[in-house]
Amino acid sequence: TRIRPSSKRCAVIGGSGFLGRHLVEKLLGKGYTVSVFDIRQSYELPGVTFHQGDLCDKQALLTALQGVSLVFHCASPAPASDDKALFQRVNIQGTHTVLQACTEAGVQKVVLTSSASVVFEGTDIKDGREDLPYAKKPIDYYTETKIEQEKLVLKACDKEKGLLTVAIRPHGIFGPRDPQLVPILVDTARRGNMKFIIGDGSNLVDFTFVDNVVHGLILSAESLRPESPICGKAYHITNDEPVRF
Ligand code: NAD
């Protein structure tokens, strides 16, 4: 038997991660019913159903997506890895599988967490707009596969078929329980390795507070309707001004 999708029933793929968990907590507060799909379970929370599985496994996804109308995709291998095959398998093939499973399960909206690095060519960008072209020489495998992932998700937007998609592009995310950005900076500084400046000290970098990224993800999900101009588009998300680094 198939459960009828309810607009307040959503799934967070990668919901055990740093961003995913913040998103799950905010969604619960807004009255959503939330399922988490992740290869690991990192916490327990009343009202959240956990489905442990690999997003490359369509059957596992189909079980988790029963009755779900809205999917947030925020799973990825850690950017620091240099395992090209893993990035390709999870970010490209896996995203393809996620989109197939969403279509089969009758999901109506998919919101992807992409990355601002998809337009980064190695030189500073200030006031960069979304119409910047994708990087021709992505800085690493992570970014290379995030570009392909974003293209797949945006291309899947099809009003006739009833699947609407949008992508949000944050750069560095910080906030409570951040496992990477701030801890790595602090650790590097403690070990005395922050005495060097790469460039002339005026390189730009953008950090966004995790709640602002979550806000952007939920706003885009709630605005995603067939007549909405955001269908099939990507949006940068930031706090305000970039930081000199
Ligand atoms: P994270 O590592 O904390 O969370 C990612 C989650 O994905 C983890 O819980 C992991 O178990 C899960 N996952 C990985 N492979 C999977 C698979 N095959 N099947 C199912 N689940 C899998 O990372 P995060 O910082 O929360 O990042 C979330 C998203 O935001 C990612 O798409 C990332 O590319 C994007 N992003 C993050 C940042 C940042 O600064 N943290 C910046 C830009 C974009």
Residues whose N, C-alpha, C, O or C-beta is under 5 A from the ligand:
A	BS01	NAD	G14 S16 G17 F18 L19 G20 F37 D38 I39 R40 G53 D54 L55 C74 A75 S76 P77 V90 T113 S114 S115 P170 H171 G172 I173
